[in-house]
Amino acid sequence: MPSTGYILSAIFLAAGITFALRLIPFGVKSLVKGSALVANLAAWLPMGAIICLGFYVMAEIDYSSRETALPYLAGAVVTVATHLW
């Protein structure tokens, strides 16, 4: 069984790493403020993530079965039509 010191050190190490990872973006934000790259990423990244998720979902559909494919495809068509509208 691990000692109390070992468990506490693991907890504090995990807490320190978590705190640092949550603090880093605030420090980096001031360095990249006004960057054209960050502006482009902010504009294109959300749509790119949605497209990747859409391809992933559409690839998982069993197109050999109508009962399986039609509801998924109908949902995709309604979703795309709603967003375009």
Protein Blocks (a to p, Z undefined) as FASTA:
>chain_A
ZZfklmmmmmmmmmmmmmmmmmmmmmmmmmmgoiaklmmmmmmmmmmmmmmmmmmmmmmp
cfkbmklmmmmmmmmmmmmmmmmZZ
